[in-house]
Amino acid sequence: MQTETDRSLTLCAIALKRHLTRHGRLPATLDALVPDFLPAVLVDYMDGKPMKYRLNTDGTFTLYSVGGDGKDDGGDAALLDGRKSTRSLWARKDFVWPAPALPEEIETYRKEAAKN
């Protein structure tokens, strides 16, 4: 189920990028990707419902699966209780498609890395 959910997320992310390239904006819903970019809204195999998506007010998007617990936490990427490693996207409340780092985040990372 994780592999198929990974696949659905990847295909949705590619379709969102293609929509943005063609139309200059992200769609309001995943339904807008059908049929030009996807044959249908793809399934989140973790709960059997459509993949979760929201267009954020800053022009970015949140694309996610409910994760292994099947509970929709609204796109919460916080680590599950007892998990310490941030390497696995599946070790989080929801499996959230990663967003590019913001310039401020990159600068903070560089400053912190320079200290080491």
C-alpha positions as a printed Julia matrix, in Angstrom:
116×3 Matrix{Float64}:
   0.0    0.0     0.0
   2.88   2.35    0.74
   4.41   1.81   -2.69
   1.11   2.47   -4.47
   0.55   5.56   -2.32
   4.07   6.75   -3.17
   3.17   6.25   -6.83
  -0.1    8.2    -6.5
   1.66  11.07   -4.73
   4.41  11.2    -7.35
   1.97  11.19  -10.26
  -0.14  13.91   -8.59
   2.94  16.06   -7.99
   4.02  15.7   -11.63
   0.5   16.56  -12.82
   0.44  19.63  -10.54
   3.75  20.82  -11.99
   2.51  20.26  -15.54
  -0.69  22.21  -14.76
   1.38  25.05  -13.29
   3.62  25.1   -16.37
   0.7   25.16  -18.79
  -1.65  27.52  -16.92
   0.74  29.61  -14.8
  -1.09  28.68  -11.6
  -1.87  25.66   -9.47
  -5.38  24.21   -9.61
  -7.89  24.71   -6.82
  -8.56  20.96   -6.66
  -7.11  17.74   -8.0
 -10.28  17.34  -10.1
  -8.91  20.1   -12.36
  -6.09  17.74  -13.39
  -8.53  15.3   -15.0
  -8.41  14.41  -17.91
  -5.55  16.58  -19.24
  -2.92  15.44  -16.74
  -4.43  12.43  -14.95
  -7.03   9.86  -16.03
  -8.81  10.25  -12.66
  -8.1   11.67   -9.22
  -5.66   9.16   -7.78
  -6.3    7.03   -4.71
  -4.66   7.3    -1.31
  -4.29   3.58   -0.7
  -3.89   4.14    3.02
  -7.61   4.98    3.38
  -9.04   4.14   -0.06
 -10.17   7.73   -0.63
  -8.86  10.33   -3.09
  -5.4   11.79   -2.51
  -5.5   14.86   -0.25
  -4.62  18.29   -1.68
  -5.02  21.9    -0.72
  -3.94  25.1    -2.39
  -2.34  27.33    0.23
  -2.88  31.09    0.44
   0.82  31.73   -0.32
   0.52  30.01   -3.71
   2.12  26.73   -2.61
   0.26  23.46   -2.16
  -0.02  20.66    0.34
  -0.33  17.18   -1.16
  -0.52  14.26    1.23
  -1.63  10.79    2.23
  -3.17   9.98    5.59
  -0.2    7.72    6.31
  -0.02   4.32    7.91
  -2.54   5.0    10.66
  -5.28   5.84    8.13
  -6.14   9.0    10.09
  -6.32  12.33    8.26
  -4.36  14.83   10.34
  -4.84  17.62    7.77
  -1.38  17.31    6.26
   0.5   17.29    9.57
   4.1   16.24    8.88
   5.04  16.01   12.57
   6.82  12.84   13.63
   4.71  10.08   15.1
   5.05   9.55   18.85
   8.23   7.68   19.66
   9.89   8.43   16.32
  13.13  10.4    16.29
  14.51  10.02   12.77
  13.27  12.58   10.27
  14.53  10.58    7.26
  11.33   8.62    6.58
   8.26  10.48    5.38
   6.27   7.46    6.54
   7.31   8.06   10.19
   5.0   11.07   10.32
   1.34  11.66   11.13
   0.57  12.23    7.45
   2.86  11.47    4.51
   3.26  14.99    3.09
   4.83  15.6    -0.33
   8.01  17.59    0.37
   8.05  21.26   -0.56
  11.19  23.02   -1.76
  13.09  24.8     0.98
  12.38  28.51    1.27
  15.29  30.93    0.86
  15.15  31.71    4.6
  15.34  27.99    5.42
  18.33  27.55    3.15
  20.11  30.49    4.77
  19.4   29.15    8.26
  20.72  25.74    7.21
  23.91  27.28    5.79
  24.51  29.29    8.97
  24.03  26.22   11.13
  26.23  24.08    8.88
  29.02  26.7     9.0
  29.16  26.34   12.81
  30.14  22.68   12.5
